Each structure stands twice: as structure tokens, then as C-alpha cells.
């Protein structure tokens, strides 16, 4: 089998058996990047020298111990809103173009302990705000399946890097679908963990009650391996929790898959509906039980999201003031001029739009009508999931209502771009885990199948996902 | 319907310098999003309490001292160096009072 198609577990075996060294593997992936990335543009920066150093260190660990981590010596890519000490972290914004991270994110600390190898930082929508990676302040990333199409977003660089075999896996972040939607568009696996399962320390904040870091991988097993490596309570993120042990199912025959009728509405491309339904039927033939369920408040999720998310964005983005770090415009008379000019010039259109929306919905006189109302409807959305999970173990839905679209197709009308997230945002509002798995193609472009599980039951996602992959291999 | 005057006021609250062109575009874009979310008024939430976070958690408290914060001289210097303007180990800002 080609090196680029090997899973983490296979690579780990080869490393342990000394059939290949981490340095050789890392150099192979560097050569992949050198060959492909001029064209795909998945990366914002490379750290090849550092990667080779880490690989050599991993090789020392491998030669001195039989008991190595599954991720030891495996090269991967990191979304550019996750901090690696001493490396640039731009969040694809002019605001942070020259910002060097002064510390490691919690997930990076964890992966460094496991002697993982960082190849570089990947492109994204500015501050993770967008669904196509077109909002990057630097350049667009191309979909490896069709270079005239977007890779999705905001973790578009991470998805494209994995899809074009420029990294074994990548880390992304998901606030309203930013891991799952690009995974779906690029034909890779993407996991958004339960809110609180993975520390957000060192993730450049977008909307703090929704953000979660997760992996983009080639297989479900790879996603599970990376998830296991990065989860855990962190004192530095008060919203992270000790991952509770829950009773997971042990086989497909124990699983009831719920089909929420609100996710198969007219807004979805009928071909996508057909493809997704067919996959669910295959799982049924393999032993899973199927049940139609209703999550009646799904239709309000996007409205709730586009109030709560910008409200949190406007608060989080207040830190970019041209004073402490980042882009600064020092001309003008007083401190206030520095704020206005630095933010006006350093931030892009979509970021400004969301700051404005958030400031508006939080402003005096509008707070109750918008923000508080949205938080109440959010409760109804959470209750929908609770109720559905009394009857079923996982929900199966399309990840996105369409396949990858063309460049500039949706940039003129922000609302049309927002609609791309219609099936992913309810998951973030409820805080439940979800995974997108490639399930076929439409006009040559990948289609994603999304499974959603109850809080802290990622194991059920991995179980169903792996069974599904097995079915497809046979 | 949100007006250009409203947009200018919100931009001043958000400390954003917007060009005339940006203000025009922002007025249209924000109106369309606000029209869209209007539909939430049809939902009965009279008996519903708000959700701030989907998962419950508690505060992590720590001592407010140097030992627990773990930022030594080097770390402090690294942070100060990120600031566009600094002097004698402090971040420098322009006049606050006119």
C-alpha cells in the first residue's frame, strides 16, 4: 500500500517494526507538500526544520521503547487558530499577520508529550468565520477534488491538507460546522467533540460557548485515536470537564439510528437526500434499527446561532485593540483613534459584520428581544436532542445541504453562505458530539454523512462510523 | 429596518472605523440577517429558561500570586515584546485624556 494511504495504526506498526523511521515518514510528507501545495494552498506556514527535529526525537523514543504512543512520530497539520509556542498563529487575519504564539495550546502540549510531528499551520476563514475559507486574509484554498470549488470552511486548509495527503491528519476547530462541513466537502472524516471534552486553552476564541477543537482524518479509527489523545480536563479552561465514562454500545445490532425528518427537508439537494438515505438503509441491513424522529425546533437553529455566535464574537474580538499585540495603527491623536483605526484596517469584512451584529443584539434595548430570546430558543433545541436520544442512540443526517460550491458563488450574499451550516449548527448549540464521514459522491464531489450522539458518547459515533466504513469496503 | 445612522452608532460602540461604502453594505447585510432571525418571535418561550452553555461546569479558582501564574521575567518580556509600543517593560499607549 502507498505510504500516503496508510492509517495512523498502520504507520504506528511500521514505525515500531522499524520498517520506516519517523524522519523518513516526515520527509515523505514534506515532499508531498512541496509537490502539491503550490496548487492546493492548504498551508499558511510550514515548519519543516522543526518537524525534522521532532521526527528525530520521535525516532529516539521509538528505538528506546517498545511502548510508544500511537501518534509518536506521525506528521500532522494544525489550523492556524491553534497556538504552537514560537510559531506564527495568524488565524488567517491581517490583525495577527506577525503574531508569534507565546505558549502552546493544551492540545499541542498533549500532542508534544506524545512526540507527534507538526508540519505546519493551515489556512482558514479569518478567525474561523466563514464556510468556504474564502474569508482568509491571505489566499483561497482549493478543493482537491475540483480546483474550481471551495474546500468548505472554516477549517478548509486542514480538510484539504488531509484530502490531498499532505498530512496524516489535521486539527481543526468547529463553532457551527467548521470541522464537519469542510470534511464533507473534501471527502474526509471530521469530528466535533462534545462541548467541554477538549480544552480550548490556546485556541483563538471565536464564540466561546460553541467552539471545540477536533480532528480531521482519513478514517474513523484515526479520528478516535486523535480524539483520545487530546481530550481531558484542563485547569486553564474552566469549561473543560473530566471526560465521564459512559456505557457505550458494543455492536451495530444494539444501535438504533434516528432519522430526524427536519434534516431531510426541501432545502436539501434531493440527490444528497437519496445518497444519505441509502447509506442508512445499508446500516439497517447490517443490523442497526432505524427510527424516524422529530427535532421540531431545528428550523430555528440558524436564527439562534446568528444571534448567539455574533454576540460572543463581538465580546471575544474586543481584545484586538492595537495595544497589546497584533496589527496596530498608531497615527491619530489619542488612544481611541488607535482602537478605531487598528480594528478598521486590521479586520476583514465578515469579522466586522459579525462584531457589528453582536454589538447590536447585545446593545441596550435589544438585549432581551434578540440575545435572551435566542438563549431561550437554544434551550428548546437542547431539549429536542434530549428527547430524541431517549428513543435512539445516534442520529443520521446529511452534513451539508449541498456539495462543495464554486468560488465567489456565495460571497456576495452573506445569508446564503450562512445557510450552508443549517445541519451543523444545531449540534454546537446543544453541545453534542458529531462526526462527518464520506458516504459517496455527487457530480464528482464528495458527500458527507453526519452522525450525532448524546453528550460524551463519542464512542457510539466511532462504533457506527467504523461499522459503516467496513460495509463500504466490502 | 436598521438605518445608516444606527450602523454608525453601533460601529462607534464596537470601536470600528468603517468607510462610507462599508456602512452602506453593512446596512443591507445586517438588515437581511435581522429580518431572517425575526422568525424567532413566533416561538413561545414564556415558560423557557435561557441556556448559556450546553454543558454544566464550575469555576476553577487559583491563588493570585506569581507561583501559580508561572510567568517569569522571560515570559513577561516575551509578552511585552508582542505589544506594538512599549517602554521600560511596560506597554505604552497614547493619551487617554484630552
Boltz contact constraints between the chains, C-beta under 6 A:
constraints:
  - contact:
      token1: [A, 102]
      token2: [B, 78]
      max_distance: 6.0
  - contact:
      token1: [A, 102]
      token2: [B, 79]
      max_distance: 6.0
  - contact:
      token1: [A, 195]
      token2: [B, 54]
      max_distance: 6.0
  - contact:
      token1: [A, 195]
      token2: [B, 55]
      max_distance: 6.0
  - contact:
      token1: [A, 196]
      token2: [B, 55]
      max_distance: 6.0
  - contact:
      token1: [A, 209]
      token2: [B, 53]
      max_distance: 6.0
  - contact:
      token1: [A, 235]
      token2: [B, 60]
      max_distance: 6.0
  - contact:
      token1: [A, 238]
      token2: [B, 59]
      max_distance: 6.0
  - contact:
      token1: [A, 238]
      token2: [B, 60]
      max_distance: 6.0
  - contact:
      token1: [A, 239]
      token2: [B, 57]
      max_distance: 6.0
  - contact:
      token1: [A, 241]
      token2: [B, 57]
      max_distance: 6.0
  - contact:
      token1: [A, 303]
      token2: [B, 37]
      max_distance: 6.0
  - contact:
      token1: [A, 303]
      token2: [B, 39]
      max_distance: 6.0
  - contact:
      token1: [A, 303]
      token2: [B, 40]
      max_distance: 6.0
  - contact:
      token1: [A, 306]
      token2: [B, 33]
      max_distance: 6.0
  - contact:
      token1: [A, 306]
      token2: [B, 37]
      max_distance: 6.0
  - contact:
      token1: [A, 307]
      token2: [B, 37]
      max_distance: 6.0
  - contact:
      token1: [A, 323]
      token2: [B, 93]
      max_distance: 6.0
  - contact:
      token1: [A, 324]
      token2: [B, 83]
      max_distance: 6.0
  - contact:
      token1: [A, 325]
      token2: [B, 82]
      max_distance: 6.0
  - contact:
      token1: [A, 328]
      token2: [B, 84]
      max_distance: 6.0
  - contact:
      token1: [A, 334]
      token2: [B, 94]
      max_distance: 6.0
  - contact:
      token1: [A, 334]
      token2: [B, 95]
      max_distance: 6.0
  - contact:
      token1: [A, 335]
      token2: [B, 93]
      max_distance: 6.0
  - contact:
      token1: [A, 335]
      token2: [B, 94]
      max_distance: 6.0
  - contact:
      token1: [A, 335]
      token2: [B, 96]
      max_distance: 6.0
  - contact:
      token1: [A, 338]
      token2: [B, 94]
      max_distance: 6.0
  - contact:
      token1: [A, 339]
      token2: [B, 15]
      max_distance: 6.0
  - contact:
      token1: [A, 340]
      token2: [B, 15]
      max_distance: 6.0
  - contact:
      token1: [A, 340]
      token2: [B, 17]
      max_distance: 6.0
  - contact:
      token1: [A, 341]
      token2: [B, 17]
      max_distance: 6.0
  - contact:
      token1: [A, 343]
      token2: [B, 15]
      max_distance: 6.0
  - contact:
      token1: [A, 343]
      token2: [B, 16]
      max_distance: 6.0
  - contact:
      token1: [A, 344]
      token2: [B, 16]
      max_distance: 6.0
  - contact:
      token1: [A, 344]
      token2: [B, 17]
      max_distance: 6.0
  - contact:
      token1: [A, 352]
      token2: [B, 16]
      max_distance: 6.0
  - contact:
      token1: [A, 353]
      token2: [B, 29]
      max_distance: 6.0
  - contact:
      token1: [A, 355]
      token2: [B, 14]
      max_distance: 6.0
  - contact:
      token1: [A, 356]
      token2: [B, 10]
      max_distance: 6.0
  - contact:
      token1: [A, 356]
      token2: [B, 26]
      max_distance: 6.0
  - contact:
      token1: [A, 359]
      token2: [B, 10]
      max_distance: 6.0
  - contact:
      token1: [A, 359]
      token2: [B, 13]
      max_distance: 6.0
  - contact:
      token1: [A, 359]
      token2: [B, 14]
      max_distance: 6.0
  - contact:
      token1: [A, 360]
      token2: [B, 10]
      max_distance: 6.0
  - contact:
      token1: [A, 372]
      token2: [B, 50]
      max_distance: 6.0
  - contact:
      token1: [A, 373]
      token2: [B, 40]
      max_distance: 6.0
  - contact:
      token1: [A, 375]
      token2: [B, 50]
      max_distance: 6.0
  - contact:
      token1: [A, 375]
      token2: [B, 51]
      max_distance: 6.0
  - contact:
      token1: [A, 376]
      token2: [B, 45]
      max_distance: 6.0
  - contact:
      token1: [A, 376]
      token2: [B, 48]
      max_distance: 6.0
  - contact:
      token1: [A, 376]
      token2: [B, 50]
      max_distance: 6.0
  - contact:
      token1: [A, 377]
      token2: [B, 40]
      max_distance: 6.0
  - contact:
      token1: [A, 377]
      token2: [B, 43]
      max_distance: 6.0
  - contact:
      token1: [A, 378]
      token2: [B, 51]
      max_distance: 6.0
  - contact:
      token1: [A, 379]
      token2: [B, 48]
      max_distance: 6.0
  - contact:
      token1: [A, 379]
      token2: [B, 51]
      max_distance: 6.0
  - contact:
      token1: [A, 382]
      token2: [B, 51]
      max_distance: 6.0
  - contact:
      token1: [A, 414]
      token2: [B, 29]
      max_distance: 6.0
  - contact:
      token1: [A, 415]
      token2: [B, 32]
      max_distance: 6.0
  - contact:
      token1: [A, 430]
      token2: [B, 54]
      max_distance: 6.0
  - contact:
      token1: [A, 431]
      token2: [B, 54]
      max_distance: 6.0
  - contact:
      token1: [A, 431]
      token2: [B, 55]
      max_distance: 6.0
